[in-house]
Amino acid sequence: MNAAVRSAVRTGISHGHTVYVVHDGFEGLAKGQVQEVGWHDVAGWLGRGGSMLGTKRTLPKGQLESIVENIRIYGIHALLVVGGFEAYEGVLQLVEARGRYEELCIVMCVIPATISNNVPGTDFSLGSDTAVNAAMESCDRIKQSASGTKRRVFIVETMGGYCGYLATVTGIAVGADAAYVFEDPFNIHDLEVNVEHMTEKMKTDIQRGLVLR
């Protein structure tokens, strides 16, 4: 996310635009946490994880008046939002409010950035591949550590809320025995089947199991 902000800032400046950054998402825009930045203000951001600007899941609805007022005060003519599904939903709310506020009749764009990879309209999101690789590394270490143990099942819980992308893709990549995700409801019968599978597996040379959720 920091790399995306850095690129946007420097691209905007190189094209002669005045660039502002907003701290803490839509809530920060409503509170006026807007800062003009220059070329060197984003130096060193390329290799930093997380978000230097801060993130908030707060949506614009309910604070549109304040957001519109700050857009007018700072003379903002375009809005580039880096975030996940909430960022997408937030921009939709701003677009839907264009009929009431002429200040919102500006260019708006969302750069998908979420480990859940669940932003509509794209198959790729910043951070999702990094998250999968981090989860894979953890699972590989668990499997390596478990090579000397007998008859143990390891359960790994991933982030992602109601989106099973991270658990599913990681499970496939590391050869997990099962992955329980929200999109694929499971019942006691499914658990029984997996337990039977584990029981049979424990009779072989590989006496350990790995389950993701």
Backbone torsions as a table, in degrees:
resi	resn	phi	psi	omega
1	MET	NA	-39.7	178.7
2	ASN	-64.9	-37.8	178.0
3	ALA	-64.6	-38.3	179.0
4	ALA	-65.6	-42.5	178.7
5	VAL	-64.7	-44.3	179.2
6	ARG	-58.2	-46.7	-179.5
7	SER	-63.1	-42.3	-179.7
8	ALA	-64.4	-42.7	-179.3
9	VAL	-62.3	-49.8	-175.4
10	ARG	-72.4	-32.6	175.6
11	THR	-66.0	-43.6	178.5
12	GLY	-62.0	-44.1	179.9
13	ILE	-64.1	-42.1	-178.8
14	SER	-64.5	-21.4	177.3
15	HIS	-95.0	8.5	174.4
16	GLY	86.3	15.1	-178.6
17	HIS	-94.1	154.0	169.2
18	THR	-86.3	125.9	-173.8
19	VAL	-112.0	132.2	175.3
20	TYR	-116.2	150.1	171.0
21	VAL	-117.5	150.1	-179.1
22	VAL	-116.3	129.3	178.9
23	HIS	-89.4	140.5	174.4
24	ASP	63.3	40.8	169.0
25	GLY	63.2	-149.4	-178.1
26	PHE	-63.9	-31.5	177.7
27	GLU	-64.0	-40.3	177.2
28	GLY	-65.6	-36.3	177.5
29	LEU	-66.0	-37.3	178.5
30	ALA	-68.4	-32.7	-178.3
31	LYS	-90.0	-0.3	178.9
32	GLY	79.0	24.1	178.8
33	GLN	-83.1	62.0	-175.8
34	VAL	-112.4	134.6	-175.4
35	GLN	-134.8	129.4	174.0
36	GLU	-75.4	135.9	-177.3
37	VAL	-124.8	151.9	177.2
38	GLY	-111.7	-176.9	-175.7
39	TRP	-58.2	-44.7	-174.2
40	HIS	-83.3	-10.0	179.9
41	ASP	-67.4	-23.6	-178.8
42	VAL	-106.3	13.7	177.3
43	ALA	-64.3	136.5	179.2
44	GLY	84.0	1.4	-178.7
45	TRP	-78.9	-19.2	-170.1
46	LEU	-58.5	-41.7	-175.2
47	GLY	-98.8	8.9	-176.8
48	ARG	-92.6	136.3	177.4
49	GLY	-84.9	177.3	179.1
50	GLY	71.7	-148.4	179.9
51	SER	-137.9	117.1	179.0
52	MET	-67.6	-24.1	-178.6
53	LEU	-89.9	-12.6	-176.7
54	GLY	84.5	155.3	-179.5
55	THR	-131.9	150.2	174.8
56	LYS	-145.1	142.7	179.0
57	ARG	-87.8	1.5	-178.7
58	THR	-61.4	133.4	179.7
59	LEU	-93.4	158.0	-177.3
60	PRO	-64.3	-30.7	-176.0
61	LYS	-56.4	128.8	-178.2
62	GLY	102.4	-17.4	177.8
63	GLN	-136.4	29.4	-178.6
64	LEU	-62.6	-39.0	-178.8
65	GLU	-57.8	-45.7	-179.0
66	SER	-67.8	-39.9	179.2
67	ILE	-63.2	-47.0	179.7
68	VAL	-61.6	-40.9	-179.8
69	GLU	-61.9	-42.5	-179.6
70	ASN	-72.7	-33.4	174.1
71	ILE	-61.3	-39.5	178.7
72	ARG	-69.7	-43.9	-177.8
73	ILE	-61.2	-44.7	-176.5
74	TYR	-88.0	-2.4	178.1
75	GLY	62.7	42.6	-177.9
76	ILE	-77.1	127.1	-178.1
77	HIS	-111.9	-3.9	177.6
78	ALA	-157.1	148.6	-177.2
79	LEU	-130.0	119.5	177.6
80	LEU	-112.4	115.0	-175.1
81	VAL	-110.3	125.1	177.1
82	VAL	-105.1	117.2	-178.1
83	GLY	175.7	-171.2	-176.7
84	GLY	-98.7	-143.6	-175.2
85	PHE	-61.6	-36.8	179.5
86	GLU	-65.4	-35.6	176.4
87	ALA	-63.9	-43.5	177.7
88	TYR	-61.5	-46.6	-179.9
89	GLU	-65.2	-38.1	179.4
90	GLY	-63.8	-43.6	178.0
91	VAL	-64.6	-37.1	176.1
92	LEU	-60.1	-41.3	178.6
93	GLN	-63.5	-38.0	177.8
94	LEU	-67.2	-40.6	179.0
95	VAL	-63.8	-41.7	-179.5
96	GLU	-66.5	-22.3	-179.3
97	ALA	-91.5	5.6	-178.1
98	ARG	-62.1	-30.2	-179.8
99	GLY	-65.6	-22.8	-178.9
100	ARG	-100.5	-24.0	-176.8
101	TYR	-131.8	115.0	-179.6
102	GLU	-69.1	-22.9	178.6
103	GLU	-63.3	-21.2	-179.3
104	LEU	-88.5	-0.6	178.1
105	CYS	-83.8	59.3	-179.7
106	ILE	-126.5	169.9	177.6
107	VAL	-70.4	131.3	177.1
108	MET	-130.2	136.7	-177.8
109	CYS	-141.6	142.8	178.2
110	VAL	-114.4	126.7	170.6
111	ILE	-97.4	112.0	-177.2
112	PRO	-62.2	126.7	177.9
113	ALA	-145.9	95.8	-178.7
114	THR	-161.0	141.4	177.7
115	ILE	-70.9	-18.7	-179.1
116	SER	-78.9	-18.5	179.6
117	ASN	52.8	45.1	-173.3
118	ASN	-120.8	24.7	177.6
119	VAL	-82.0	124.9	-179.0
120	PRO	-59.9	143.5	174.9
121	GLY	92.2	0.3	179.7
122	THR	-148.9	151.1	176.6
123	ASP	-99.6	-3.0	-175.4
124	PHE	-130.2	140.5	177.4
125	SER	-138.6	142.1	174.7
126	LEU	-61.5	132.9	176.8
127	GLY	97.4	-23.5	-176.1
128	SER	-68.6	-42.9	179.6
129	ASP	-67.2	-39.0	177.2
130	THR	-61.4	-42.4	-179.7
131	ALA	-65.6	-41.3	178.7
132	VAL	-61.7	-44.8	-179.8
133	ASN	-64.8	-37.2	177.8
134	ALA	-66.1	-42.3	178.6
135	ALA	-66.2	-39.9	177.9
136	MET	-60.9	-43.9	-179.7
137	GLU	-61.5	-41.8	178.9
138	SER	-64.3	-43.4	-179.8
139	CYS	-66.2	-38.8	178.1
140	ASP	-63.1	-37.7	178.5
141	ARG	-68.6	-37.9	177.3
142	ILE	-62.7	-45.0	-179.8
143	LYS	-63.7	-39.1	178.7
144	GLN	-66.4	-43.5	178.9
145	SER	-65.1	-33.5	-176.5
146	ALA	-80.2	-6.9	-177.2
147	SER	-61.9	-25.1	179.8
148	GLY	-96.7	0.9	-179.7
149	THR	-99.4	165.7	-178.9
150	LYS	-126.4	133.9	172.5
151	ARG	53.7	54.3	175.7
152	ARG	-126.4	143.3	177.2
153	VAL	-116.3	127.2	-179.5
154	PHE	-104.2	130.3	178.7
155	ILE	-111.7	121.6	-178.4
156	VAL	-110.5	122.6	178.3
157	GLU	-100.6	126.8	-179.6
158	THR	-103.3	164.7	174.2
159	MET	-81.7	173.5	178.0
160	GLY	130.8	-5.7	177.7
161	GLY	60.0	-121.0	-178.5
162	TYR	-91.1	11.5	179.1
163	CYS	-111.2	124.1	-175.2
164	GLY	-95.0	16.1	-176.9
165	TYR	-57.1	-51.3	-174.7
166	LEU	-62.8	-44.5	179.8
167	ALA	-66.2	-41.1	-177.4
168	THR	-66.4	-52.7	-176.7
169	VAL	-66.0	-41.1	177.9
170	THR	-64.7	-41.8	178.9
171	GLY	-59.5	-42.4	177.9
172	ILE	-65.1	-43.3	-175.5
173	ALA	-66.1	-36.4	-175.7
174	VAL	-99.0	-0.5	179.8
175	GLY	70.2	43.1	179.1
176	ALA	-67.8	156.1	179.6
177	ASP	-74.5	-29.0	179.5
178	ALA	-162.6	157.0	174.9
179	ALA	-139.1	118.6	180.0
180	TYR	-98.0	119.0	-177.3
181	VAL	-128.4	158.0	-176.8
182	PHE	-63.5	-36.2	-176.0
183	GLU	-69.5	-19.5	-178.2
184	ASP	-121.0	86.3	-176.9
185	PRO	-57.2	140.9	178.8
186	PHE	-128.6	154.7	-178.5
187	ASN	-125.6	-172.0	-177.0
188	ILE	-64.4	-31.2	178.3
189	HIS	-64.4	-41.8	178.4
190	ASP	-62.2	-39.3	177.7
191	LEU	-64.3	-39.9	178.8
192	GLU	-62.0	-42.2	178.8
193	VAL	-61.8	-43.1	179.8
194	ASN	-68.0	-35.9	177.1
195	VAL	-64.5	-41.9	177.5
196	GLU	-62.9	-39.7	177.2
197	HIS	-61.8	-44.5	179.4
198	MET	-63.3	-39.7	-179.8
199	THR	-60.9	-44.5	179.0
200	GLU	-67.9	-36.3	-179.6
201	LYS	-65.7	-36.1	-179.3
202	MET	-65.3	-16.0	179.1
203	LYS	-82.9	-9.0	-179.9
204	THR	-95.3	-168.2	179.6
205	ASP	-74.7	-21.5	179.9
206	ILE	-96.3	93.1	-174.4
207	GLN	-101.4	56.7	174.5
208	ARG	-156.6	156.3	-178.8
209	GLY	-131.3	155.8	179.4
210	LEU	-136.3	122.5	-179.0
211	VAL	-125.3	135.9	177.5
212	LEU	-113.5	149.3	174.6
213	ARG	-147.1	NA	NA
